[in-house]
Amino acid sequence: MLALAVFFMVLVALATAGQVYLVKPAFDELLDSRDTFWVWVVPVGFVAAGLITGVANMAQSLLMQRIGLRVVQAMQQQMFSTILRADLSYLQETGTSRQLSRFTTDMYMLRDVVIKALTGIGRDVLKVVVLSGLMIYQNWQMALAALVFFPLCVFPIVRIGRLLRKISTQSLGEQGQMTAVIDDALKGARQVKAYNMYTYEEGRAGNAFETVFLLAFKSARTRAFSYPILDTLVGVCMAAVLVWGGFQIKAGETTVGAFMSFFAAVLAAYQPARGLASMNATLQEGLAAARRCFSVIDYRPSIVNRPGATELSSVSGEVAFRNVDFTYDGETPVLKDINLDVKAGETVALVGRSGGGKSTILNLVPRFYDISAGEIFIDGAPARDVTLESLRANIGLVTQETLLFNDTIRANIAYGRLDATQEEIEQAARNAAAHDFIVELPDGYNTLVGEHGLRLSGGQRQRVAIARAMLKNAPILLLDEATSALDTESERIVQEALSRLMQGRTTIVIAHRLSTVMHANRIYVLDKGCIEEVGTHSELVAKGGLYAQLSKIQFDQPDGETVDIAAVETPAGADTGAEQAV
Ligand SMILES: Nc1ncnc2c1ncn2[C@@H]1O[C@H](COP(=O)(O)OP(=O)(O)OP(=O)(O)O)[C@@H](O)[C@H]1O
């Protein structure tokens, strides 16, 4: 396809040169008017050359655009695959909005390069080359003199291009920042309204818009600089050609036709040469975007399968942490010397003050993050020695933010089990106490849940998420049992569904409710990243330590069942909870 596009480009250049060449007989033969042959040949030649130029232009442009757009598409796909598999820490560091802007702003810029620059550059370079050849053929001394001006133009073009690439890189970064600000304000729309923060958010976004404007204008100014430089140089070149040509005609060294044809070649070469200068600017901007995109494509996650990693086949579900240390940033220890044992089928509850490290422990089991020291074992096998796919296939996850995808309820339940039959999906929904509300929806299982599932209530979302975990039927269940946002009836239904989900599975649960801790085989009490106490509810209450303290806060409430025992704040000076990452 590329070869065909190049063929058409050559055709365009030759046809343009053909038209220019016809200027000579048009003047010399027609002005002479002795031979009527040329009266017909010249106009027909012009029409034919015009037709060839037009058709070849269209064909090469379409072919190049197709190639270019496919390249952009392939880059988008590759970038998406890389980001999808990237470590969670990478995504948290770079921010999702910034990543998103790479798929939009950066890609538009790249598409621009591909469509305008790559197509145009090939065509214009060929035109300049062929027309220069024609000039040399017609009057080599004058042609060489005219061509001296081209290198003079190259210097400012290259300098301006380099500057533009720098500004463009900066500008794309700022556009990512702008997307992040808008995304923040829209996601937090409820907060913005509740706290009347319109002016504040307008100011924040305004600053981002201003920065983007300043950089865009700086880029436009730099681009515009090239025009006076180029136009003046070209004007000088043409004036010189005219003077020289005039003297040559007067001296009878050349004919009017030959000179006009030469001059037409200079004029015809001027447009593509000028085009090349502006395309260089576009190309440099595109290169900045390409560099940013390739930096993503070239990223390699650090959480990968070890060489020789084995498959974790069907497991009984034993989980053990041995002297596990962990840090998110490589410096601040978040978990210290964690030892934890969950036998197959057992339920272990994690409780403790906010920021104690409960969510972090859940994150480590499916290797969302890798531990700094120690080992985590699944059925006796180090989690780092088994393949990520087989490890995660054995783990079910129900988190605080029950995230649903903007798809049908059926697709949301079958997420992770695309081969599930309708019966299996319905059975999972029944067990999750979701079937009844689903069939009452206008489109039943085909109902679209909206962005993040926002068309469903909080309790409904949780039940769909539980159904998803039911369907996956993994032997190990990681559960962040946050039902405090639900009303009592909804909470009871969700709680019953969760109890069914936990049956026969190894469960590590961040317990927010008394009934869960009462039924847990063991409770691990975490404080500031360390396990402070281990035992059953009654043992720990009898011990009179941190757990007893936390339970007392709960029991002192009029409605002990619904108070969240994992939400007690850490005292001042200690770490406090950040957004959990799961
Ligand atoms: N992605 C992250 N990057 C850096 N630090 C983090 C990250 N997630 C959590 N932390 C920090 O790790 C510590 C433990 O957080 P974690 O979320 O595990 O606590 P938690 O016990 O689950 O709290 P909560 O009950 O409030 O959810 C906190 O100090 C928190 O600030």
The ligand as a Tripos MOL2 file, in Angstrom:
@<TRIPOS>MOLECULE
LIG
   31    33     1     0     0
SMALL
NO_CHARGES

@<TRIPOS>ATOM
      1 N1         -1.8340    3.6890   47.2310 N.pl3     1 LIG1
      2 C1         -1.2340    4.1190   48.3200 C.ar      1 LIG1
      3 N2         -0.0760    4.7980   48.2070 N.ar      1 LIG1
      4 C2          0.5630    5.2310   49.3150 C.ar      1 LIG1
      5 N3          0.1300    5.0250   50.5720 N.ar      1 LIG1
      6 C3         -1.0140    4.3580   50.7330 C.ar      1 LIG1
      7 C4         -1.7560    3.8780   49.6150 C.ar      1 LIG1
      8 N4         -2.8590    3.2340   50.0860 N.ar      1 LIG1
      9 C5         -2.7980    3.3370   51.4340 C.ar      1 LIG1
     10 N5         -1.7000    4.0000   51.8290 N.ar      1 LIG1
     11 C6         -1.2680    4.2510   53.2190 C.3       1 LIG1
     12 O1         -1.0870    2.9960   53.8470 O.3       1 LIG1
     13 C7         -1.5780    2.9960   55.1600 C.3       1 LIG1
     14 C8         -2.5830    1.8550   55.3280 C.3       1 LIG1
     15 O2         -3.7060    2.1230   54.5070 O.3       1 LIG1
     16 P1         -4.9110    1.0990   54.3500 P.3       1 LIG1
     17 O3         -5.7960    1.6360   53.3130 O.co2     1 LIG1
     18 O4         -4.3520   -0.2490   54.1720 O.co2     1 LIG1
     19 O5         -5.5860    1.2180   55.7800 O.3       1 LIG1
     20 P2         -6.9840    0.6260   56.2720 P.3       1 LIG1
     21 O6         -6.6950   -0.0080   57.5690 O.co2     1 LIG1
     22 O7         -7.5920   -0.2010   55.2230 O.co2     1 LIG1
     23 O8         -7.8110    1.9730   56.4640 O.3       1 LIG1
     24 P3         -9.4010    2.2140   56.3010 P.3       1 LIG1
     25 O9        -10.0890    1.4030   57.3390 O.co2     1 LIG1
     26 O10        -9.5210    3.6610   56.5870 O.co2     1 LIG1
     27 O11        -9.7580    1.8440   54.9010 O.co2     1 LIG1
     28 C9         -2.1590    4.3710   55.3900 C.3       1 LIG1
     29 O12        -1.2160    5.1100   56.1050 O.3       1 LIG1
     30 C10        -2.3290    4.9470   54.0340 C.3       1 LIG1
     31 O13        -2.1120    6.3140   54.0620 O.3       1 LIG1
@<TRIPOS>BOND
     1     1     2 1
     2     2     3 ar
     3     2     7 ar
     4     3     4 ar
     5     4     5 ar
     6     5     6 ar
     7     6     7 ar
     8     6    10 ar
     9     7     8 ar
    10     8     9 ar
    11     9    10 ar
    12    10    11 1
    13    11    12 1
    14    11    30 1
    15    12    13 1
    16    13    14 1
    17    13    28 1
    18    14    15 1
    19    15    16 1
    20    16    17 2
    21    16    18 1
    22    16    19 1
    23    19    20 1
    24    20    21 2
    25    20    22 1
    26    20    23 1
    27    23    24 1
    28    24    25 2
    29    24    26 1
    30    24    27 1
    31    28    29 1
    32    28    30 1
    33    30    31 1
@<TRIPOS>SUBSTRUCTURE
     1 LIG1         1 GROUP 0 **** ****
